[in-house]
Amino acid sequence: MSLEPSERFLAWLQIEQGRAVKTIEAYRRDLRDYEEWLAMRGKTSMTAGSADVEAFVAQLRKHGKAARSIARQFAA
């Protein structure tokens, strides 16, 4: 069974990096939000470019998300 790139990344964080379950859950939510946002624009994480990332960050700021929260979201 092949995992999606985001799930492979999360598994790597948990298994290889020893990240806490709560951290993995937060990253999973962040990745899901980004992937859903991309899907509404007809893109995936594999086809998105830097302009897409910038637009997503701008939207997060517009909706009042704190800089720290945005930074965590993109640490994933």
C-alpha positions, 0 to 999 in steps of 0.5 A, a space after each residue: 500500500 502506497 501512502 500519499 506524500 503527506 502521510 509518508 512525511 508524517 510517518 517519517 516525523 513520528 518514526 524517524 524524528 520521534 515527534 509527539 502524537 499531538 505534534 503529528 496531529 497538528 501537522 496533519 491538520 495543517 497539511 490537510 488545510 493546505 491540500 484542501 485549499 490547493 484542491 479548490 484551485 485545481 492543484 496538489 502539493 506536487 503541482 503547487 509553486 511558490 506563488 501558491 504558498 505565498 497566496 495561502 500565507 496571505 489568506 491565513 494572515 487575512 483571516 487573522 492567523 498569528 505569525 507563529 501559527 503560520 510558521 508552524 503550518 509551514 514547518 510541516 
